[in-house]
């Protein structure tokens, strides 16, 4: 990771210690925790994995403060949770220039192996993390499983989904977490709450614009013990969407940015992306420094996972430009060329696309308003759509870039590998067939939000009509969506949670885990729906 000097401090965040960090034998007690934001790992390869933590060197050196001395932080990697067999160790420097976050990339690890890691500073150990390297590139795999998640809004609910994900990760029920964007939200307190209001307030209270703001917001999120536990349970493979900077962002602006009054969008984007690189366990270089977050990781002979950046290079929103015009880009020319080469050179059986916005088309007309339920259902569906050349579509997703989507499908169709899109963004569950030129090219798993408002909650908050879970209104809207979009096998507009994709040589099983009540911190989470897509047959369940 490459980052530059720190911005000046604008505000600070106080916090109590977390459980897990513990003093070394004989070390003095501390009034705060040096490792109050936990540990994380990510971007596994067959012989390495990124290890992450943040060191709070003193009570004044909180996220975004820009203060605090440099700290030499020790790290260890072991094959046992008690660290009786340490295989790699070293030191790294944490400084205010990187918000005292550190990234370690230990090489020479064994493929497909569970490791345990920890950090220490000033006589205190961090919590212990559990991670796993990728299989060897030529390994013959029968199955690979990813937990799939997106859209975690601090204010609108609690992170019970992360608790369940952590428990399953600790039991080795999946190999890695794929997180598809909206890890944080930029809004001020109260602007994007749940249907019962603010579940817990953001920090900072104002909208995030500066580097210090984004650092503080990331720090607030990483105080959540369920999120910390999920990061510590398994490696994460992440990419941003829009809210890590501002809603509906594109190459030169965003819907939720006022040029001038909120400064330069480019400066704001660079600040948001830099904080993201600091706080997430990624092996990449900032776009502002000539790098990029798009990347691919191969898992044996089974999966080539391509994480696409669908925000940094995309054209202006098509509400002002024809969504069907030739030449409009979602990926940008350089990323598209890189992706084409990655697909063509992969030897894996599956091309799995890390995709922050839905790729399957979503055409939405209006159902006849013959009842009050139908009227409200139309308002629900209007949440997704904008009129473009007379056709209602969601222009922020691939529907707004139809020509670019066709080009991407051409590349994937020319390859022999099967295709799976893993998608987030729209806070609802979907299981879609991906169809191109009359051929079923593959399938798409769209995961619900961790906590960001779903369609039912949006109706309750905005239209002021309370819709209880799985109401007749919701079922009416879902049936209408499936009727207008025959490639949609499953949709649920009233879910929160995460998903698991279990990829096998000729099929993918999709599991949707739901939170019973996102506004309750201890809400139960369980498997709600299972779908199976099979090569040559499509969805068979």
C-alpha positions in Angstrom: 0.0 0.0 0.0 1.2 3.5 -0.8 -0.1 6.5 1.1 1.2 10.1 1.5 1.4 12.5 4.4 -1.5 13.1 6.8 -4.1 15.8 6.6 -4.4 18.1 9.7 -6.7 16.9 12.5 -10.3 18.2 12.4 -11.9 16.2 15.2 -11.3 13.2 17.4 -13.2 10.1 18.6 -13.1 8.7 22.1 -13.7 5.0 22.9 -13.6 2.4 25.6 -11.3 -0.6 25.3 -12.5 -3.7 23.5 -12.3 -7.2 24.7 -9.6 -9.4 23.2 -6.5 -7.1 23.4 -4.5 -8.2 26.5 -1.3 -7.1 28.2 1.9 -9.1 27.9 2.9 -10.8 31.2 4.0 -8.1 33.7 2.9 -5.2 31.5 1.3 -2.2 33.2 -2.5 -1.7 32.8 -3.5 0.9 30.2 -6.5 3.3 30.4 -7.3 2.6 26.8 -6.6 -0.2 24.4 -3.7 0.0 21.9 -5.7 -2.3 19.6 -9.2 -1.0 20.1 -10.1 -1.4 16.4 -9.2 -5.1 16.2 -7.3 -7.0 13.5 -8.1 -8.1 10.0 -6.6 -10.0 7.0 -7.3 -10.0 3.3 -6.3 -10.7 -0.3 -5.1 -14.2 0.2 -2.7 -15.8 -2.2 -1.2 -19.4 -2.0 1.8 -18.0 -0.1 0.7 -14.8 1.6 -2.1 -12.8 3.0 -2.3 -9.1 4.1 -2.5 -8.6 7.9 -3.9 -5.4 9.3 -4.4 -3.5 12.6 -4.5 0.0 13.9 -2.4 1.0 16.9 -3.7 3.6 19.3 -0.4 4.9 20.7 -2.1 7.2 23.2 -5.5 8.5 24.3 -5.0 11.6 22.1 -4.1 9.6 18.9 -7.6 8.6 17.9 -8.6 8.1 14.2 -8.4 11.3 12.2 -6.5 13.2 14.9 -3.3 13.3 12.9 -1.2 13.2 16.1 0.8 10.5 17.9 4.3 9.3 17.8 5.6 6.6 15.4 5.3 3.2 16.9 7.2 0.0 16.2 4.7 -2.8 16.1 5.7 -6.5 16.3 3.7 -9.1 14.5 3.6 -12.9 14.5 2.1 -15.6 12.4 1.6 -19.1 13.8 0.0 -22.4 12.9 -1.6 -22.7 16.3 -3.9 -20.3 18.2 -1.6 -20.4 21.2 1.4 -19.4 19.0 3.4 -22.5 20.0 4.5 -22.8 16.3 5.4 -19.3 15.0 6.4 -19.4 11.3 6.8 -15.7 10.5 7.5 -12.7 12.6 8.7 -9.1 12.3 8.2 -5.4 13.0 6.4 -2.6 11.2 6.1 1.1 11.9 2.8 2.8 12.5 2.6 6.5 12.0 0.2 9.4 12.0 0.7 9.7 8.2 -1.3 6.5 7.8 -3.6 7.1 10.7 -1.5 4.6 12.7 -2.8 1.7 10.5 -0.4 -1.0 9.4 -0.4 -3.6 6.6 1.9 -6.6 6.7 2.4 -9.0 3.7 4.2 -12.1 5.1 5.5 -14.3 2.3 6.5 -18.0 2.3 3.3 -19.4 3.8 1.8 -22.7 2.8 -1.2 -22.8 0.5 -4.7 -23.7 1.7 -3.6 -23.4 5.4 -5.2 -21.8 8.4 -2.9 -19.4 10.3 -3.3 -17.3 13.4 -1.7 -13.9 13.7 -1.4 -11.1 16.3 0.4 -7.8 16.9 2.0 -6.3 20.0 3.0 -2.8 21.1 4.1 -1.3 24.4 3.6 -4.6 26.2 0.1 -5.3 24.9 -1.0 -8.0 22.5 -3.7 -7.4 20.0 -6.7 -9.8 19.7 -5.7 -13.0 17.7 -6.9 -13.2 14.1 -7.6 -16.3 12.1 -6.8 -16.3 8.4 -6.4 -18.8 5.5 -4.2 -18.8 2.4 -5.5 -19.6 -1.0 -5.0 -23.0 -2.5 -2.1 -23.6 -4.9 -2.9 -22.4 -8.4 -2.9 -26.0 -9.8 -4.9 -27.5 -6.9 -7.9 -29.6 -7.9 -10.8 -28.3 -5.9 -14.3 -29.8 -5.4 -15.7 -26.7 -3.7 -14.8 -23.1 -2.7 -17.1 -21.0 -0.6 -17.3 -17.2 -0.2 -19.4 -15.3 2.3 -20.8 -12.3 0.4 -21.8 -9.0 2.0 -22.4 -5.3 1.4 -24.1 -2.1 2.6 -23.5 -1.7 6.3 -25.1 1.6 7.6 -24.2 2.3 11.2 -27.2 4.5 12.0 -30.0 2.3 10.6 -29.3 -0.8 12.6 -26.9 -3.2 14.3 -24.4 -5.6 12.8 -25.9 -9.0 13.9 -25.1 -10.3 10.4 -21.4 -9.9 11.1 -21.8 -11.8 14.3 -23.3 -14.8 12.5 -20.7 -14.5 9.7 -17.9 -14.5 12.3 -19.3 -17.7 14.0 -19.4 -19.5 10.6 -16.0 -18.2 9.7 -14.5 -19.5 12.9 -16.0 -22.9 12.1 -14.4 -22.8 8.6 -17.8 -22.8 6.8 -16.4 -20.6 4.1 -12.9 -19.7 2.7 -13.1 -15.9 2.6 -15.5 -12.9 2.8 -16.1 -11.0 -0.4 -17.4 -7.5 0.5 -18.8 -5.6 -2.4 -19.0 -2.0 -1.3 -20.7 0.5 1.0 -18.6 -0.6 3.9 -19.3 2.8 5.5 -21.9 5.6 4.7 -21.0 9.2 4.4 -24.2 10.9 5.6 -24.6 13.2 8.7 -26.5 12.0 11.7 -30.1 11.4 11.0 -30.1 11.7 7.2 -30.1 8.0 6.4 -31.6 6.3 9.4 -33.8 3.2 9.8 -37.5 3.1 9.9 -37.5 3.7 13.7 -35.0 6.5 13.4 -31.3 6.6 14.4 -30.3 3.3 16.0 -26.9 4.7 17.0 -25.3 8.0 15.9 -22.5 8.4 13.5 -19.1 10.0 14.3 -18.4 12.5 13.1 -21.9 13.9 13.3 -21.5 15.9 10.0 -21.2 14.5 6.5 -17.7 13.0 5.8 -15.8 15.2 3.3 -12.2 15.5 4.5 -9.6 12.8 5.1 -10.0 13.3 8.9 -13.7 12.8 8.5 -13.4 9.5 6.6 -10.8 8.3 9.1 -13.1 9.0 12.0 -16.0 7.3 10.3 -14.0 4.2 9.7 -12.8 4.2 13.3 -16.4 4.4 14.5 -17.3 1.4 12.4 -14.4 -0.6 13.6 -15.5 -0.1 17.2 -18.3 -2.6 16.5 -17.3 -5.9 18.1 -19.3 -8.0 15.7 -17.5 -6.4 12.8 -14.1 -6.8 14.5 -14.9 -10.5 15.1 -15.9 -11.0 11.5 -12.7 -9.5 10.3 -10.7 -11.7 12.7 -12.4 -14.9 11.6 -11.5 -15.1 8.0 -9.7 -13.2 5.2 -11.7 -10.4 3.4 -11.5 -9.5 -0.3 -13.0 -6.0 -0.6 -13.9 -3.3 -3.1 -15.6 0.0 -2.7 -18.9 1.2 -4.2 -20.1 4.8 -3.8 -20.8 5.5 -0.2 -17.1 5.1 0.8 -16.9 8.6 -0.8 -20.4 9.9 -1.7 -23.7 8.6 -3.1 -23.9 7.8 -6.8 -20.4 8.8 -7.5 -18.8 8.7 -10.9 -15.4 9.8 -12.5 -15.8 13.5 -11.9 -18.6 13.9 -9.3 -21.4 12.5 -7.2 -25.1 13.0 -6.6 -24.2 13.7 -2.9 -21.5 16.3 -3.6 -21.9 20.0 -4.2 -18.8 21.3 -6.0 -17.4 24.4 -4.3 -19.6 24.4 -1.2 -18.1 21.0 -0.3 -14.8 21.5 -2.0 -13.4 19.6 -4.9 -15.0 16.2 -5.6 -11.6 14.9 -6.8 -10.1 15.9 -3.4 -13.0 14.4 -1.6 -12.8 11.1 -3.6 -9.1 10.9 -3.0 -9.6 11.4 0.7 -12.3 8.7 0.9 -10.2 6.3 -1.1 -7.1 6.9 0.9 -8.9 6.3 4.2 -10.3 3.1 2.7 -6.9 1.9 1.8 -5.6 2.7 5.3 -8.5 0.9 7.1 -9.1 -2.2 4.9 -6.7 -5.2 4.4 -6.0 -4.7 0.7 -2.9 -5.4 -1.4 -3.1 -2.5 -3.8 -2.0 1.1 -4.5 -4.2 4.2 -4.5 -5.6 5.4 -7.8 -4.4 8.9 -6.9 -0.9 7.5 -6.8 -1.1 5.7 -10.1 -2.5 2.4 -8.8 -5.9 0.8 -8.7 -8.1 -1.4 -6.5 -9.3 -3.7 -9.3 -7.5 -7.0 -9.1 -7.9 -10.7 -9.5 -7.2 -13.7 -7.2 -7.1 -17.3 -8.3 -8.2 -20.2 -6.1 -6.9 -23.4 -7.4 -8.3 -24.7 -10.7 -11.8 -23.7 -9.7 -12.2 -19.9 -9.3 -10.6 -16.8 -10.8 -12.1 -13.9 -8.7 -12.1 -10.5 -10.4 -12.8 -7.5 -8.2 -14.0 -4.7 -10.5 -13.9 -1.0 -9.6 -17.2 0.4 -10.9 -17.0 3.9 -9.6 -13.6 5.5 -10.2 -13.7 5.4 -14.0 -17.4 5.4 -14.9 -19.0 8.1 -17.1 -21.6 10.7 -16.0 -24.9 9.3 -14.8 -27.2 8.6 -17.7 -30.2 10.5 -16.4 -28.6 13.3 -18.5 -27.0 11.1 -21.1 -28.6 8.2 -23.1 -28.0 5.0 -21.1 -28.0 3.0 -24.4 -25.4 5.2 -26.2 -22.4 3.5 -27.6 -19.1 4.4 -26.0 -20.3 4.9 -22.5 -18.0 3.2 -20.0 -18.4 1.7 -16.6 -14.9 0.3 -16.2 -12.8 2.8 -18.2 -10.6 1.6 -21.1 -7.5 0.6 -19.0 -9.5 -1.5 -16.5 -11.5 -3.1 -19.4 -8.3 -4.1 -21.2 -6.9 -5.5 -17.9 -10.1 -7.5 -17.2 -10.1 -8.9 -20.8 -6.6 -10.2 -20.4 -7.3 -11.6 -16.9 -10.3 -13.5 -18.2 -8.5 -14.8 -21.3 -5.4 -16.0 -19.4 -7.3 -17.6 -16.5 -7.2 -21.4 -16.3 -10.0 -21.7 -13.7 -13.3 -23.3 -14.3 -15.3 -20.2 -13.0 -14.9 -16.5 -13.7 -16.4 -15.0 -10.5 -16.9 -11.3 -10.9 -16.8 -9.1 -7.8 -19.5 -6.6 -8.9 -20.7 -3.7 -6.8 -24.0 -3.0 -8.7 -26.5 -5.4 -10.3 -25.6 -6.6 -13.8 -28.9 -8.4 -14.7 -31.4 -6.0 -16.3 -34.3 -4.7 -14.2 -37.2 -3.4 -16.2 -40.0 -1.9 -14.1 -43.2 -0.6 -15.5 -46.2 0.3 -13.3 -48.8 -2.2 -12.2 -52.5 -1.3 -12.5 -53.4 0.7 -9.4 -56.5 -1.3 -8.6 -55.9 -1.3 -4.8 -54.2 0.7 -2.1 -51.6 -2.1 -1.9 -50.8 -1.7 -5.6 -50.4 2.1 -5.2 -47.8 1.6 -2.4 -46.1 -1.3 -4.3 -45.6 1.1 -7.2 -44.0 3.6 -4.8 -41.7 0.7 -3.6 -40.6 -0.1 -7.2 -40.1 3.6 -8.0 -37.3 3.5 -5.5 -35.3 1.5 -8.1 -36.2 3.2 -11.4 -35.7 6.3 -13.5 -37.2 7.0 -16.9 -34.5 6.7 -19.6 -35.6 7.0 -23.2 -39.1 6.0 -22.0 -37.9 2.8 -20.3 -37.8 2.7 -16.5 -34.5 1.3 -15.3 -32.0 1.7 -12.4 -29.5 3.9 -14.2 -26.9 3.7 -11.4 -26.4 0.0 -12.0 -25.3 -1.7 -15.3 -28.7 -0.8 -16.8 -27.4 2.7 -17.2 -24.4 1.4 -19.2 -26.0 -1.1 -21.6 -23.3 -1.0 -24.2 -20.5 -1.5 -21.7 -22.4 -4.4 -20.2 -22.7 -6.0 -23.6 -19.0 -5.6 -24.1 -18.3 -7.3 -20.8 -20.6 -10.1 -21.6 -18.9 -10.6 -25.0 -15.6 -11.1 -23.2 -17.1 -13.6 -20.8 -19.0 -15.4 -23.5 -15.8 -15.9 -25.5 -14.2 -17.8 -22.6 -15.0 -21.4 -21.8 -15.3 -20.8 -18.0 -18.6 -20.6 -16.2 -19.7 -17.1 -14.9 -20.9 -16.0 -11.5 -21.5 -12.4 -10.5 -21.4 -11.6 -6.8 -23.3 -8.3 -6.3 -24.3 -5.9 -3.5 -25.6 -2.3 -3.6 -29.4 -2.5 -3.7 -30.1 -3.7 -0.1 -32.3 -6.6 -1.3 -31.9 -10.3 -2.2 -31.8 -11.5 -5.8 -30.9 -14.6 -7.7 -30.7 -14.0 -11.4 -29.8 -15.8 -14.6 -27.4 -13.8 -16.7 -28.5 -13.9 -20.3 -26.6 -12.6 -23.4 -27.6 -13.0 -27.0 -30.2 -15.6 -26.1 -27.8 -17.7 -24.2 -27.7 -18.2 -20.4 -24.2 -17.1 -19.8 -24.2 -17.6 -16.0 -25.8 -16.4 -12.9 -25.8 -13.6 -10.3 -26.1 -13.7 -6.5 -27.2 -10.3 -5.1 -26.9 -10.1 -1.4 -29.1 -8.1 1.0 -27.7 -5.2 3.1 -26.0 -5.8 6.4 -28.1 -3.0 7.8 -28.8 -0.2 5.3 -32.5 0.4 4.7 -34.3 -2.0 2.4 -37.3 -1.2 0.3 -39.9 -1.9 2.9 -38.1 0.3 5.4 -37.7 3.0 2.8 -41.5 3.0 2.2 -42.1 3.1 6.0 -39.8 6.1 6.4 -40.5 8.0 3.2 -44.1 7.3 2.3 -45.1 7.0 6.0 -47.0 3.8 5.4 -45.8 1.1 7.8 -45.1 -2.2 6.0 -44.5 -5.1 8.4 -42.0 -7.8 7.4 -43.1 -9.9 4.4 -46.3 -7.9 4.0 -48.9 -8.4 1.2 -47.6 -5.2 -0.4 -44.1 -6.5 -0.5 -45.2 -9.9 -1.9 -47.2 -8.0 -4.6 -44.2 -6.0 -5.6 -41.9 -9.0 -5.7 -44.4 -11.0 -7.9 -44.6 -8.0 -10.3 -40.8 -7.8 -10.5 -40.5 -11.5 -11.4 -43.3 -11.2 -13.9 -41.6 -8.4 -15.8 -38.1 -9.9 -15.5 -38.3 -13.6 -16.3 -34.5 -14.0 -15.6 -35.1 -13.2 -11.9 -35.5 -16.5 -10.0 -35.6 -15.0 -6.5 -36.2 -11.5 -5.1 -36.9 -10.3 -1.5 -37.3 -6.6 -0.9 -37.5 -6.9 2.9 -34.3 -8.7 3.9 -31.1 -7.9 5.8 -28.2 -10.2 6.1 -25.5 -11.7 4.0 -25.1 -14.7 1.6 -22.8 -17.6 1.0 -21.8 -18.8 -2.5 -20.7 -22.4 -2.6 -18.9 -22.9 -6.0 -18.4 -26.4 -7.4 -17.1 -27.5 -10.8 -20.6 -27.5 -12.5 -22.9 -25.6 -10.1 -23.2 -22.9 -7.5 -25.3 -23.1 -4.4 -26.6 -19.7 -3.1 -27.5 -19.4 0.6 -29.2 -16.3 2.0 -28.8 -15.7 5.7 -31.2 -13.2 7.2 -31.3 -11.0 10.3 -34.7 -11.2 12.1 -34.6 -7.6 13.3 -31.8 -5.3 12.2 -32.8 -2.8 14.9 -32.0 -5.3 17.7 -28.3 -5.8 18.5 -28.8 -9.5 19.5 -31.2 -10.4 16.7 -31.0 -14.1 15.6 -29.6 -14.8 12.1 -30.4 -17.9 10.1 -30.6 -19.5 6.7 -33.8 -18.3 4.9 -33.5 -19.3 1.2 -31.3 -21.6 -0.8 -30.9 -21.6 -4.6 -29.0 -23.9 -6.9 -27.8 -22.9 -10.4 -26.3 -25.7 -12.6 -24.3 -25.4 -15.8 -26.5 -26.3 -18.7 -29.7 -26.3 -16.7 -29.9 -22.9 -15.0 -31.7 -22.6 -11.7 -32.9 -26.0 -10.6 -34.1 -24.9 -7.2 
